[in-house]
């Protein structure tokens, strides 16, 4: 899992881009992909 803080508008856009495909086929909770999705969504929500 490659996570980074969201500091800039470009970081925010990159974060949205990285999780966009996962909305079509949400990963199972508790899997590495599911954990990545949950953490990224949390970070994105905090930056709104």
C-alpha positions in Angstrom: 0.0 0.0 0.0 1.5 3.3 -1.1 -0.1 6.0 1.0 0.9 9.7 1.1 -0.6 12.7 2.8 -2.8 14.9 0.6 -1.2 18.4 0.7 -2.0 20.0 -2.6 -4.8 20.2 -5.1 -2.8 17.9 -7.4 -2.4 15.3 -4.5 -6.2 15.5 -4.1 -6.8 14.9 -7.8 -4.3 12.0 -7.9 -6.0 10.4 -4.9 -9.4 10.6 -6.6 -7.9 9.2 -9.8 -6.4 6.2 -7.9 -9.7 5.2 -6.2 -12.1 6.0 -9.1 -11.8 2.5 -10.7 -12.5 0.9 -7.3 -16.0 2.4 -7.1 -17.2 0.2 -10.0 -16.0 -3.0 -8.3 -15.5 -2.3 -4.6 -12.9 -4.5 -3.0 -13.8 -6.8 -0.1 -13.3 -5.3 3.4 -10.3 -6.7 5.2 -8.3 -7.4 2.0 -5.2 -5.3 1.1 -7.2 -3.7 -1.7 -10.2 -3.1 0.6 -7.9 -1.5 3.3 -6.3 0.7 0.6 -9.8 1.8 -0.6 -11.0 2.6 3.0 -7.9 4.6 3.9 -7.9 6.6 0.7 -11.6 7.4 1.0 -10.9 8.6 4.6 -8.0 10.8 3.5 -10.0 12.2 0.6 -13.0 13.0 2.8 -10.8 14.8 5.3 -9.5 17.1 2.6 -12.8 18.2 1.3 
